[in-house]
Amino acid sequence: MTDTRTVAVIQARTGSSRLPGKVLRPLGGRPVLGWMVRAARAASGVEDVVVATSTAPGDDAVAELGEELGVQVVRGSEDDVLSRFVLALEETGADAVVRLTADCPLADPSLISAVVGLWKADPSLDYTATTLVRTLPRGLDVELASREALLTADAEAESFHRTHVTSYLYDSKRYFRTMGLVVQPAANDLRVTLDTVEDGEMLDAVVAELGDRAPAWHEVVDLLRSRPDITRINAGVRQKKLADG
């Protein structure tokens, strides 16, 4: 295992089309972004945590919260999210960045650690993730891109690939070396991300049961399998497709 520097970058902004301000929403006594920062800090192999938000005035509150939480904040384009990650890469001197989105408050530090561990064991990989073959609930996603791969994407990617940051690495004709993490039994029918009011109500119900802590992914799955009344709260929410922006 070589000596490499890995930085977790949490993308966060207030301008959500379906649930504005969601990253600042209280959940179990702390803002959703606070949940993400806590999980990223608890992961092994992550040397630093950065919040990447936009320069839009509406995101001043995100930047202020990031500073209150004691993490570095970078600000860039609202729509070109990939450029924000490159900014974080340059400012931290990272060899790889872990992409986390601030609307996934139940992020599991052990999953972050596992994805980072895959890459640190073989830094010739361009991209490691839990999403190449999706078997975990949506909202527990962890992705890592090497410095070289991210800079290649920045130089070549266009359109929605710039909004989705990493999609060029797994959804383009260019060849990248990738490795994925899967779990069994699969639980990709479950949804624990925050994108709508219903998602928020479901997360409130989960946190009421599990408490104000970063839960293990299997605890979340076990709870939702045993409580269909909770999964029904946001069962009708449709996930936006990549090209939807």
Number of C-alpha atoms within 10 A of each C-alpha: 9 8 8 14 16 26 24 30 27 25 24 26 28 21 16 13 9 11 16 14 17 23 28 20 19 15 21 18 11 12 16 21 28 22 23 26 24 18 20 28 17 16 18 15 19 21 15 17 25 26 30 30 26 26 15 14 9 13 19 16 15 24 23 12 18 23 14 11 13 12 16 18 20 20 21 19 14 18 14 19 23 23 23 24 30 20 16 26 23 12 12 18 13 18 17 26 29 26 21 25 24 26 25 23 28 25 28 26 22 18 22 29 17 19 22 28 17 18 24 19 11 11 18 12 18 22 28 24 26 22 19 16 13 18 18 24 19 18 22 24 21 24 22 29 26 22 19 13 20 26 17 13 23 20 10 12 20 12 10 17 23 21 20 16 23 23 15 22 22 16 13 12 8 10 10 15 12 17 17 15 18 14 13 7 8 13 19 17 12 19 23 24 24 26 22 18 15 16 21 22 15 24 25 17 18 20 18 12 11 15 13 13 14 20 18 14 18 14 11 20 19 11 15 20 14 10 12 11 11 18 22 12 17 21 15 10 13 9 11 9 7 12 10 8 12
